[in-house]
């Protein structure tokens, strides 16, 4: 893992029970973390949660680049989940984290809207400022609403805590 930010996040995700590995997205290092949970509150569904994180540092982030990142991450989660086929009490959630030293208004706006839903697969974009620790993500979703609190908890309590100041 090439980035100190990804190393910090990797340790936090490991501590939260995620299995951590790495991959590449357009020649950038990607932290990939995976965890599977089964809950009665989710109508007896197993959700395979994947957290993808890229440290874009001070790169200017366009919506097109970030949307490609979401598409690649969602496809990876769908192909890698294993177990029962999607939709048979099983689905994926791709929490797609873009780390930036100074996220633009466009990048924060990107993270504030739901993106890229597929059958039994949801995405949850997150913009993280590595300098301030500010986490931006969408509000509650209508489709897949039973997972809202879980996805917000992953973004705020797991991802955000790696960058919060004590």
TORGU-417236 format. One record per residue: residue number from 1; x, y, z of N, C-alpha, C, O in turn. Coordinates in steps of 0.001 Angstrom, whole numbers. Layout:
<kolkes>
<kolke NUM; <X; Y; Z>; <X; Y; Z>; <X; Y; Z>; <X; Y; Z>>
...
</kolkes>
This chain:
<kolkes>
<kolke 1; <867; -1168; 0>; <0; 0; 0>; <907; 1222; 0>; <1685; 1403; 937>>
<kolke 2; <828; 2059; -1016>; <1748; 3163; -1190>; <1489; 4391; -357>; <2409; 5188; -175>>
<kolke 3; <308; 4592; 156>; <-71; 5837; 805>; <-233; 5657; 2307>; <-772; 4650; 2766>>
<kolke 4; <241; 6645; 3073>; <36; 6631; 4527>; <-1454; 6641; 4861>; <-1878; 5999; 5821>>
<kolke 5; <-2254; 7371; 4068>; <-3704; 7406; 4297>; <-4327; 6028; 4125>; <-5184; 5635; 4916>>
<kolke 6; <-3907; 5285; 3095>; <-4437; 3941; 2892>; <-3964; 2991; 3985>; <-4702; 2090; 4382>>
<kolke 7; <-2755; 3179; 4469>; <-2242; 2346; 5555>; <-3054; 2567; 6822>; <-3410; 1605; 7502>>
<kolke 8; <-3354; 3828; 7150>; <-4188; 4139; 8328>; <-5572; 3517; 8191>; <-6084; 2907; 9129>>
<kolke 9; <-6163; 3675; 7030>; <-7499; 3138; 6807>; <-7489; 1616; 6845>; <-8427; 1007; 7360>>
<kolke 10; <-6457; 1001; 6315>; <-6326; -449; 6337>; <-6332; -979; 7771>; <-7010; -1962; 8068>>
<kolke 11; <-5590; -339; 8643>; <-5537; -762; 10051>; <-6908; -634; 10714>; <-7321; -1514; 11469>>
<kolke 12; <-7608; 463; 10430>; <-8932; 674; 11019>; <-9929; -365; 10520>; <-10701; -913; 11306>>
<kolke 13; <-9915; -640; 9219>; <-10824; -1636; 8660>; <-10518; -3039; 9182>; <-11438; -3801; 9479>>
<kolke 14; <-9254; -3380; 9294>; <-8878; -4685; 9853>; <-9402; -4822; 11277>; <-9924; -5870; 11659>>
<kolke 15; <-9259; -3759; 12054>; <-9753; -3760; 13430>; <-11262; -3883; 13525>; <-11783; -4323; 14550>>
<kolke 16; <-11975; -3499; 12467>; <-13436; -3594; 12436>; <-13916; -4904; 11820>; <-15108; -5063; 11556>>
<kolke 17; <-13000; -5845; 11589>; <-13383; -7163; 11112>; <-13394; -7348; 9609>; <-13934; -8337; 9112>>
<kolke 18; <-12812; -6421; 8881>; <-12736; -6549; 7426>; <-11464; -7290; 7038>; <-10430; -7146; 7690>>
<kolke 19; <-11547; -8081; 5976>; <-10382; -8709; 5373>; <-9874; -7734; 4318>; <-10620; -7337; 3422>>
<kolke 20; <-8614; -7350; 4425>; <-8064; -6276; 3603>; <-7105; -6838; 2560>; <-6303; -7727; 2844>>
<kolke 21; <-7207; -6300; 1349>; <-6278; -6626; 273>; <-6068; -5364; -552>; <-6541; -4288; -183>>
<kolke 22; <-5365; -5496; -1657>; <-5164; -4322; -2503>; <-5356; -4697; -3963>; <-5269; -5861; -4354>>
<kolke 23; <-5621; -3660; -4753>; <-5865; -3823; -6186>; <-5399; -2548; -6874>; <-4735; -1714; -6258>>
<kolke 24; <-5742; -2397; -8132>; <-5388; -1203; -8907>; <-6626; -655; -9594>; <-7506; -1411; -10005>>
<kolke 25; <-6689; 663; -9715>; <-7701; 1351; -10508>; <-6986; 2422; -11307>; <-6475; 3391; -10746>>
<kolke 26; <-6953; 2244; -12616>; <-6275; 3187; -13500>; <-4884; 3572; -12964>; <-4558; 4752; -12835>>
<kolke 27; <-4092; 2566; -12661>; <-2711; 2706; -12158>; <-2603; 3348; -10779>; <-1528; 3814; -10403>>
<kolke 28; <-3676; 3381; -10031>; <-3652; 3887; -8655>; <-3822; 2711; -7698>; <-4524; 1747; -8006>>
<kolke 29; <-3175; 2795; -6537>; <-3375; 1777; -5510>; <-4790; 1884; -4952>; <-5295; 2980; -4708>>
<kolke 30; <-5418; 734; -4756>; <-6755; 676; -4172>; <-6716; -254; -2974>; <-6249; -1389; -3070>>
<kolke 31; <-7206; 231; -1853>; <-7424; -602; -685>; <-8787; -1259; -861>; <-9781; -571; -1097>>
<kolke 32; <-8842; -2571; -750>; <-10100; -3314; -847>; <-10291; -4046; 470>; <-9432; -4821; 891>>
<kolke 33; <-11421; -3795; 1115>; <-11734; -4460; 2378>; <-13103; -5121; 2228>; <-14009; -4572; 1600>>
<kolke 34; <-13233; -6300; 2812>; <-14460; -7073; 2623>; <-14920; -7670; 3946>; <-14127; -8115; 4776>>
<kolke 35; <-16236; -7657; 4101>; <-16844; -8257; 5286>; <-18241; -8719; 4906>; <-18892; -8101; 4063>>
<kolke 36; <-18706; -9794; 5517>; <-20027; -10330; 5232>; <-20828; -10386; 6524>; <-20353; -10911; 7531>>
<kolke 37; <-22049; -9845; 6496>; <-22906; -9831; 7684>; <-24294; -10348; 7329>; <-24810; -10096; 6240>>
<kolke 38; <-24887; -11077; 8270>; <-26247; -11591; 8128>; <-27062; -11013; 9270>; <-26682; -11140; 10434>>
<kolke 39; <-28192; -10373; 8941>; <-29017; -9770; 9988>; <-30491; -10049; 9740>; <-30973; -10009; 8608>>
<kolke 40; <-31181; -10330; 10816>; <-32621; -10521; 10755>; <-33293; -9223; 10300>; <-34251; -9258; 9528>>
<kolke 41; <-32790; -8068; 10782>; <-33367; -6771; 10423>; <-33288; -6497; 8923>; <-34034; -5667; 8404>>
<kolke 42; <-32405; -7178; 8239>; <-32255; -7012; 6791>; <-33085; -8072; 6064>; <-32733; -8485; 4959>>
<kolke 43; <-34171; -8506; 6673>; <-35056; -9520; 6103>; <-34287; -10806; 5805>; <-34428; -11404; 4739>>
<kolke 44; <-33470; -11212; 6776>; <-32697; -12448; 6688>; <-31761; -12472; 5482>; <-31623; -13487; 4799>>
<kolke 45; <-31127; -11336; 5241>; <-30235; -11200; 4092>; <-28781; -11155; 4540>; <-28458; -10588; 5583>>
<kolke 46; <-27916; -11756; 3744>; <-26475; -11632; 3934>; <-25996; -10520; 3011>; <-26185; -10580; 1796>>
<kolke 47; <-25370; -9501; 3605>; <-24834; -8392; 2822>; <-23312; -8490; 2824>; <-22676; -8511; 3878>>
<kolke 48; <-22749; -8548; 1631>; <-21300; -8563; 1457>; <-20874; -7110; 1245>; <-21077; -6540; 173>>
<kolke 49; <-20283; -6524; 2282>; <-19869; -5126; 2219>; <-18406; -5055; 1811>; <-17533; -5655; 2438>>
<kolke 50; <-18164; -4312; 752>; <-16814; -4059; 263>; <-16532; -2575; 447>; <-17362; -1732; 108>>
<kolke 51; <-15363; -2260; 983>; <-14917; -870; 1075>; <-13733; -735; 128>; <-12750; -1470; 231>>
<kolke 52; <-13839; 207; -787>; <-12772; 499; -1743>; <-12270; 1902; -1427>; <-13073; 2819; -1254>>
<kolke 53; <-10964; 2080; -1349>; <-10418; 3411; -1060>; <-9236; 3698; -1974>; <-8327; 2880; -2116>>
<kolke 54; <-9268; 4877; -2591>; <-8165; 5380; -3401>; <-7758; 6719; -2820>; <-8603; 7577; -2566>>
<kolke 55; <-6456; 6900; -2609>; <-5933; 8193; -2175>; <-5554; 8979; -3419>; <-4507; 8750; -4023>>
<kolke 56; <-6428; 9914; -3790>; <-6184; 10742; -4962>; <-5274; 11931; -4635>; <-4928; 12705; -5528>>
<kolke 57; <-4885; 12083; -3372>; <-3999; 13163; -2905>; <-4542; 14516; -3357>; <-5677; 14861; -3029>>
<kolke 58; <-3751; 15290; -4103>; <-4195; 16621; -4524>; <-4671; 16655; -5971>; <-4797; 17730; -6558>>
<kolke 59; <-4935; 15487; -6548>; <-5425; 15401; -7923>; <-6808; 16069; -8035>; <-7633; 15942; -7129>>
<kolke 60; <-7053; 16765; -9126>; <-8369; 17358; -9379>; <-9305; 16226; -9800>; <-9023; 15500; -10753>>
<kolke 61; <-10412; 16082; -9089>; <-11308; 14955; -9314>; <-12528; 15382; -10113>; <-13255; 16291; -9713>>
<kolke 62; <-12748; 14726; -11236>; <-13936; 14991; -12041>; <-15015; 13970; -11699>; <-14727; 12883; -11196>>
<kolke 63; <-16246; 14335; -11979>; <-17354; 13413; -11759>; <-17205; 12172; -12635>; <-17551; 11070; -12210>>
<kolke 64; <-16697; 12342; -13846>; <-16513; 11206; -14766>; <-15516; 10195; -14191>; <-15764; 8989; -14227>>
<kolke 65; <-14400; 10680; -13665>; <-13405; 9798; -13055>; <-14005; 9066; -11865>; <-13837; 7855; -11728>>
<kolke 66; <-14697; 9789; -11014>; <-15278; 9186; -9817>; <-16376; 8186; -10173>; <-16502; 7155; -9512>>
<kolke 67; <-17166; 8468; -11195>; <-18186; 7511; -11630>; <-17562; 6238; -12201>; <-18085; 5146; -11981>>
<kolke 68; <-16458; 6362; -12927>; <-15748; 5165; -13410>; <-15267; 4325; -12226>; <-15355; 3097; -12247>>
<kolke 69; <-14766; 4992; -11208>; <-14299; 4325; -9992>; <-15451; 3535; -9353>; <-15267; 2382; -8964>>
<kolke 70; <-16630; 4148; -9246>; <-17805; 3467; -8685>; <-18167; 2242; -9527>; <-18428; 1170; -8982>>
<kolke 71; <-18184; 2395; -10835>; <-18547; 1278; -11723>; <-17580; 106; -11573>; <-18003; -1046; -11477>>
<kolke 72; <-16291; 401; -11553>; <-15286; -652; -11403>; <-15425; -1329; -10038>; <-15365; -2555; -9941>>
<kolke 73; <-15608; -536; -8997>; <-15736; -1088; -7641>; <-16978; -1970; -7525>; <-16909; -3063; -6962>>
<kolke 74; <-18101; -1511; -8048>; <-19329; -2296; -7975>; <-19182; -3612; -8730>; <-19610; -4659; -8245>>
<kolke 75; <-18582; -3560; -9909>; <-18350; -4786; -10670>; <-17446; -5763; -9936>; <-17684; -6970; -9953>>
<kolke 76; <-16407; -5239; -9291>; <-15490; -6075; -8517>; <-16247; -6754; -7376>; <-16079; -7952; -7148>>
<kolke 77; <-17083; -5991; -6657>; <-17838; -6551; -5531>; <-18771; -7661; -6006>; <-18853; -8722; -5387>>
<kolke 78; <-19467; -7409; -7101>; <-20405; -8410; -7630>; <-19665; -9691; -8016>; <-20123; -10788; -7694>>
<kolke 79; <-18541; -9565; -8692>; <-17789; -10740; -9141>; <-17110; -11481; -7992>; <-16872; -12685; -8086>>
<kolke 80; <-16793; -10764; -6903>; <-15987; -11355; -5831>; <-16780; -11851; -4636>; <-16200; -12460; -3738>>
<kolke 81; <-18069; -11617; -4590>; <-18820; -11899; -3363>; <-18916; -13372; -3015>; <-18861; -13715; -1833>>
<kolke 82; <-19057; -14255; -3986>; <-19190; -15683; -3692>; <-20531; -15992; -3046>; <-21402; -15125; -2964>>
<kolke 83; <-20697; -17226; -2588>; <-21936; -17622; -1910>; <-23104; -17731; -2866>; <-22934; -17976; -4061>>
<kolke 84; <-24304; -17544; -2313>; <-25529; -17616; -3111>; <-25546; -16526; -4177>; <-24928; -15475; -4005>>
<kolke 85; <-26250; -16775; -5273>; <-26377; -15716; -6292>; <-27038; -14463; -5709>; <-27851; -14548; -4788>>
<kolke 86; <-26678; -13309; -6255>; <-27299; -12064; -5814>; <-28805; -12170; -5926>; <-29336; -12716; -6893>>
<kolke 87; <-29484; -11640; -4921>; <-30935; -11626; -4925>; <-31555; -12771; -4163>; <-32718; -12678; -3770>>
<kolke 88; <-30823; -13854; -3937>; <-31324; -14977; -3147>; <-30858; -14793; -1706>; <-29974; -15501; -1225>>
<kolke 89; <-31475; -13825; -1033>; <-31126; -13458; 346>; <-29658; -13072; 456>; <-29030; -13297; 1491>>
<kolke 90; <-29112; -12494; -604>; <-27706; -12132; -644>; <-27523; -10949; -1587>; <-28144; -10888; -2648>>
<kolke 91; <-26663; -10010; -1191>; <-26389; -8867; -2046>; <-25049; -8248; -1705>; <-24369; -8684; -776>>
<kolke 92; <-24670; -7220; -2469>; <-23405; -6535; -2233>; <-23640; -5047; -1991>; <-24593; -4453; -2494>>
<kolke 93; <-22749; -4479; -1216>; <-22696; -3028; -1029>; <-21246; -2618; -1239>; <-20340; -3129; -580>>
<kolke 94; <-21041; -1696; -2158>; <-19697; -1174; -2429>; <-19622; 236; -1852>; <-20225; 1167; -2385>>
<kolke 95; <-18883; 383; -766>; <-18628; 1687; -171>; <-17366; 2202; -853>; <-16271; 1684; -638>>
<kolke 96; <-17539; 3230; -1680>; <-16477; 3678; -2572>; <-15916; 4998; -2040>; <-16547; 6049; -2147>>
<kolke 97; <-14710; 4915; -1463>; <-14109; 6059; -773>; <-13058; 6716; -1662>; <-12127; 6066; -2137>>
<kolke 98; <-13228; 8011; -1872>; <-12227; 8820; -2575>; <-11585; 9733; -1531>; <-12261; 10571; -933>>
<kolke 99; <-10282; 9568; -1316>; <-9556; 10380; -345>; <-8864; 11510; -1103>; <-8192; 11277; -2108>>
<kolke 100; <-9035; 12725; -611>; <-8445; 13885; -1264>; <-7942; 14862; -207>; <-8550; 15005; 854>>
<kolke 101; <-6836; 15531; -499>; <-6338; 16531; 453>; <-7233; 17757; 482>; <-7370; 18403; 1520>>
<kolke 102; <-7841; 18080; -649>; <-8684; 19270; -734>; <-9807; 19012; -1728>; <-9741; 19479; -2865>>
<kolke 103; <-10861; 18260; -1309>; <-11923; 17917; -2257>; <-12657; 19162; -2765>; <-13029; 20039; -1985>>
<kolke 104; <-12855; 19222; -4056>; <-13575; 20342; -4667>; <-15059; 20236; -4342>; <-15532; 19212; -3849>>
<kolke 105; <-15781; 21314; -4626>; <-17234; 21305; -4446>; <-17868; 20238; -5336>; <-18820; 19575; -4926>>
<kolke 106; <-17341; 20066; -6565>; <-17863; 19046; -7479>; <-17673; 17642; -6896>; <-18569; 16803; -6989>>
<kolke 107; <-16517; 17393; -6302>; <-16245; 16075; -5717>; <-17144; 15821; -4504>; <-17626; 14703; -4319>>
<kolke 108; <-17371; 16828; -3690>; <-18265; 16658; -2539>; <-19703; 16451; -2995>; <-20440; 15661; -2406>>
<kolke 109; <-20098; 17160; -4042>; <-21436; 16982; -4608>; <-21592; 15563; -5146>; <-22649; 14951; -4991>>
<kolke 110; <-20548; 15042; -5776>; <-20566; 13662; -6280>; <-20892; 12694; -5157>; <-21706; 11787; -5328>>
<kolke 111; <-20261; 12884; -4014>; <-20437; 11953; -2898>; <-21784; 12119; -2197>; <-22182; 11247; -1425>>
<kolke 112; <-22472; 13189; -2443>; <-23738; 13423; -1738>; <-24939; 12782; -2430>; <-26057; 12866; -1921>>
<kolke 113; <-24726; 12142; -3586>; <-25824; 11511; -4321>; <-25586; 10006; -4477>; <-24457; 9561; -4680>>
<kolke 114; <-26665; 9240; -4379>; <-26585; 7798; -4618>; <-26136; 7544; -6045>; <-26438; 8327; -6946>>
<kolke 115; <-25423; 6460; -6248>; <-24872; 6152; -7566>; <-24987; 4659; -7860>; <-24983; 3840; -6942>>
<kolke 116; <-25088; 4312; -9126>; <-24836; 2985; -9644>; <-25511; 1798; -9010>; <-24833; 819; -8698>>
<kolke 117; <-26807; 1832; -8803>; <-27490; 653; -8266>; <-27675; -392; -9364>; <-27934; -74; -10525>>
<kolke 118; <-27532; -1646; -8953>; <-27826; -2776; -9824>; <-28671; -3746; -9018>; <-28858; -3556; -7816>>
<kolke 119; <-29177; -4772; -9659>; <-29983; -5754; -8952>; <-29183; -6352; -7790>; <-28099; -6897; -7995>>
<kolke 120; <-29721; -6248; -6573>; <-29106; -6792; -5358>; <-27668; -6307; -5156>; <-26834; -7012; -4588>>
<kolke 121; <-27400; -5098; -5628>; <-26060; -4501; -5470>; <-26238; -2992; -5357>; <-26858; -2364; -6215>>
<kolke 122; <-25696; -2427; -4308>; <-25792; -984; -4121>; <-24400; -399; -3983>; <-23447; -1095; -3633>>
<kolke 123; <-24298; 880; -4260>; <-23037; 1587; -4050>; <-23284; 2738; -3091>; <-24408; 3226; -2971>>
<kolke 124; <-22243; 3166; -2418>; <-22337; 4244; -1440>; <-21059; 5066; -1559>; <-20035; 4705; -980>>
<kolke 125; <-21112; 6184; -2316>; <-19913; 6995; -2501>; <-19568; 7781; -1236>; <-20451; 8263; -527>>
<kolke 126; <-18281; 7898; -973>; <-17796; 8640; 190>; <-16617; 9497; -250>; <-15681; 9003; -879>>
<kolke 127; <-16668; 10785; 86>; <-15537; 11693; -138>; <-14943; 11984; 1233>; <-15649; 12393; 2155>>
<kolke 128; <-13640; 11769; 1356>; <-12956; 11963; 2626>; <-11824; 12964; 2440>; <-10935; 12762; 1613>>
<kolke 129; <-11864; 14039; 3211>; <-10763; 14998; 3202>; <-9700; 14507; 4173>; <-9949; 14394; 5373>>
<kolke 130; <-8525; 14219; 3652>; <-7452; 13702; 4518>; <-6873; 14799; 5405>; <-6210; 14496; 6397>>
<kolke 131; <-7108; 16059; 5071>; <-6579; 17151; 5897>; <-7525; 17530; 7024>; <-7070; 17870; 8116>>
<kolke 132; <-8839; 17480; 6784>; <-9800; 17886; 7821>; <-10524; 16704; 8463>; <-11084; 16836; 9552>>
<kolke 133; <-10513; 15552; 7793>; <-11252; 14394; 8289>; <-12732; 14442; 7952>; <-13486; 13564; 8370>>
<kolke 134; <-13163; 15456; 7201>; <-14581; 15587; 6846>; <-14994; 14455; 5906>; <-14320; 14166; 4918>>
<kolke 135; <-16119; 13826; 6240>; <-16679; 12735; 5455>; <-17974; 13220; 4812>; <-18867; 13713; 5500>>
<kolke 136; <-18073; 13080; 3490>; <-19300; 13430; 2771>; <-19835; 12164; 2129>; <-19091; 11422; 1486>>
<kolke 137; <-21140; 11916; 2306>; <-21787; 10757; 1700>; <-23258; 11063; 1496>; <-23755; 12067; 2007>>
<kolke 138; <-23973; 10208; 752>; <-25390; 10463; 476>; <-26241; 10374; 1745>; <-25861; 9749; 2735>>
<kolke 139; <-27385; 11014; 1676>; <-28384; 10851; 2723>; <-29086; 9513; 2549>; <-28646; 8679; 1757>>
<kolke 140; <-30168; 9302; 3276>; <-30884; 8029; 3214>; <-31391; 7709; 1809>; <-31896; 8580; 1101>>
<kolke 141; <-31247; 6459; 1428>; <-31731; 5979; 133>; <-33135; 5416; 301>; <-33508; 4978; 1389>>
<kolke 142; <-33902; 5428; -762>; <-35218; 4810; -749>; <-35074; 3335; -1126>; <-35573; 2452; -428>>
<kolke 143; <-34379; 3080; -2250>; <-34123; 1694; -2649>; <-32967; 1179; -1802>; <-31898; 1789; -1766>>
<kolke 144; <-33178; 64; -1127>; <-32160; -473; -239>; <-32131; 223; 1110>; <-31107; 217; 1794>>
<kolke 145; <-33255; 826; 1497>; <-33320; 1621; 2731>; <-32949; 818; 3985>; <-32478; 1396; 4964>>
<kolke 146; <-33153; -485; 3967>; <-32839; -1267; 5171>; <-31338; -1272; 5478>; <-30939; -1613; 6591>>
<kolke 147; <-30507; -898; 4506>; <-29059; -874; 4716>; <-28525; 525; 5050>; <-27328; 678; 5289>>
<kolke 148; <-29391; 1545; 5070>; <-28940; 2928; 5276>; <-28064; 3098; 6514>; <-26967; 3650; 6423>>
<kolke 149; <-28531; 2634; 7658>; <-27760; 2855; 8895>; <-26427; 2115; 8842>; <-25419; 2621; 9335>>
<kolke 150; <-26412; 931; 8254>; <-25163; 172; 8125>; <-24150; 931; 7269>; <-22987; 1059; 7652>>
<kolke 151; <-24585; 1433; 6117>; <-23669; 2118; 5210>; <-23180; 3439; 5805>; <-22009; 3789; 5654>>
<kolke 152; <-24060; 4168; 6474>; <-23625; 5412; 7138>; <-22627; 5105; 8252>; <-21661; 5843; 8448>>
<kolke 153; <-22864; 4016; 8979>; <-21952; 3620; 10056>; <-20573; 3259; 9487>; <-19548; 3636; 10056>>
<kolke 154; <-20549; 2541; 8386>; <-19266; 2209; 7750>; <-18533; 3496; 7366>; <-17342; 3640; 7641>>
<kolke 155; <-19242; 4425; 6735>; <-18615; 5675; 6285>; <-18157; 6540; 7461>; <-17015; 7001; 7486>>
<kolke 156; <-19025; 6756; 8411>; <-18716; 7687; 9503>; <-17856; 7064; 10597>; <-16835; 7628; 10990>>
<kolke 157; <-18275; 5895; 11085>; <-17598; 5304; 12251>; <-16345; 4518; 11905>; <-15400; 4480; 12693>>
<kolke 158; <-16327; 3897; 10744>; <-15155; 3093; 10381>; <-14186; 3932; 9547>; <-13050; 4164; 9961>>
<kolke 159; <-14630; 4384; 8378>; <-13746; 5148; 7494>; <-13363; 6485; 8145>; <-12182; 6826; 8217>>
<kolke 160; <-14355; 7233; 8613>; <-14091; 8545; 9202>; <-13214; 8489; 10434>; <-12406; 9389; 10660>>
<kolke 161; <-13364; 7436; 11240>; <-12576; 7355; 12481>; <-11090; 7209; 12221>; <-10279; 7558; 13079>>
<kolke 162; <-10712; 6698; 11052>; <-9284; 6571; 10726>; <-8623; 7940; 10575>; <-7402; 8057; 10671>>
<kolke 163; <-9436; 8978; 10336>; <-8905; 10308; 10080>; <-9352; 11351; 11095>; <-9035; 12533; 10958>>
<kolke 164; <-10089; 10914; 12113>; <-10523; 11867; 13130>; <-9380; 12145; 14096>; <-8534; 11286; 14344>>
<kolke 165; <-9371; 13337; 14625>; <-8326; 13690; 15594>; <-8832; 13386; 16986>; <-9980; 13700; 17302>>
<kolke 166; <-8005; 12780; 17830>; <-8441; 12376; 19168>; <-8759; 13544; 20067>; <-9138; 13349; 21222>>
</kolkes>
